[in-house]
Amino acid sequence: MTIYADILFLVDLSMDFLTLYLCARLTHRPVSPGRLLGGSALGALGSILLLVCQAGRGMVFWCGVLLSAGMTAAVFGFLSSAGAFFRQCVLVWGCGAVTGGCMSVLMSLGNPVYMDPTGGRADFLPVFLGTTGAVYGLIRLLQKRMGTKTAEVRIVLHGVTAKLTVLVDSGNLLTDPLTGRPVILVSGEAVLPLELPASGTETALTSPEYMLPVPAKGAFGTRLLWALKPDLLFVNGQKRDALVAAESVPADHFGGYAGTCPTVLI
């Protein structure tokens, strides 16, 4: 049996790219094409090594788990918490099963393109296009049924108003340990007109505002955020009693949005 390693690499690379792209679209996480390509190359190299080493099913399974974690870290980073990273790894694994299943079905109609000595290279394009079409259709279907829930937040501080769209995140369980108020986490760039001190900066520690310490648990341990109570806070037009904490991150850091809002405020 002759195996074309270059074609096998191209097949795995394209399928892994579709897998990671599907994950990014479903979770609304902004990623760069370079990181998508790097994560895809990592997965493709791992698959080729498993085939060359003739690994058994158990080895393939556990190596696949490790590859999913490595690809997730390469493309999406380690995220804000261990739980979020684990969920993203599971999603990468699941999306990989979907794209791999589509490819297997199409390949079952003929010989695998990387083992066919009589022109398999030319057969790769229709298989890839067919799989791409199936994955695109799945994305559109799931996005209609799993639309990301967002909220419109209006913050008023010292007569200055900032309006922003935030992601409603059930994983945002931040609360002030003294009062129990929920905390909306926002990007410092998104609320620049308010001059809201960003957590982790010297400005937050020396701010004349009454800043409240809020512990936040993440993948790298517990860090301390500094939050304050604005003069007025509205979530989807409804007045809410909550705190706001800003971090020094880009305006679209939170899955493409300016912040995250606890579900209890909706």
Secondary structure, DSSP 4 states (H G I P E B T S, - for coil): ----HHHHHHHHHHHHHHHHHHHHHHHT----HHHHHHHHHHHHHHHHHHHHTT--HHHHHHHHHHHHHHHHHHHHTT-SSHHHHHHHHHHHHHHHHHHHHHHHHHHTTS--TTT-TTTHHHHHHHHHHHHHHHHHHHHHHHHHHSPPPEEEEEEEETTEEEEEEEEE-TT---B-TTT--BEEEEETGGGGGGTPPEETSHHHHH-SS--EEEEEEETTEEEEEEEE--SEEEETTEE---EEEEESS-TTTBTTBSEEE-GGG-
